[in-house]
């Protein structure tokens, strides 16, 4: 995992030279894009916004898990898995 984090950090600094040393600060345009995407996901799946990023990500991973489980069981029934 450490190698992967280092690659991500290098990529981030390569494209955004004004990032902080810990890699947590994004350029304002990217922050705005993330906020717009979060809002779109909130509106797509709920009547009210998710309370935080962790809740949104947990919900999306749960949906992903259910979809993958469905696809896997369907493939097994058809003799592909």
N, C-alpha and C positions, 0 to 999 in steps of 0.2 A: 504493500500500500504506500509506503513512503516514496518509492520511485514514481508512482502515479501522481502523488501530491506535488512532487518536485516538477514533474512535467507540466502540470496544470499551472503552477506558480510561474514557471519560466514563460509559458505561453501568455499568461496574463500580463506579466511585466513587458514582454516583447511588444505587445499591442497597446498597452496603456502605461507608458513610461511615468506618468504622474500618479500611479497607484501608491498607496502607503506600503511600508515595508512588510506588514503582515498580510497583504493581499486582500484585505476586506473592503477597501474603499473602491467603489466603481465610479466611472465618469457619470455625470448627471444624466446624460442622454441614455445610458444603459440602465441606470436606476429607474428612470421614468418608463422605459420599455418594460422592465420587470414588473413595475407597479401596474401597468396597463394589462399585462398578461395575467397577473394575479387577479385583477378585477374581472377580466373576461372569464377566467376559470370559476371564480366565485358565482358569477351570474349564470353560468352554464349549469352548475350542479346544485345550487342552493338558492333559497329565497333571501337569506341573509349571508353576509360575508363570513368566511372562516375566521375564527378568533385570532389565528396567527399562522405563520408559515408552516410550522410543524404540523398543525391540524390539517392544513391543505395538502401537504405532502403525504401524510399518513392516509388520508382519504384516497388520493390518487394511486398510491401504491396498493391499497386494498382493492380498488377497481382493477388495476393491472393484474393482481394476483388472481382475482376471480376470472378474468378473461383468459389468462394463461391456463388456468385449471380447466376451464371449459374447452379450450382448444386442444389441450392434452388428452382429455377424456374422449373427445370426439375422434381424435386421431387413433387412439387405442381401439375404439369400437370399430373403426374402419380398417384395422389391421396395419396401421402405419407406425405404431409406436411401440 
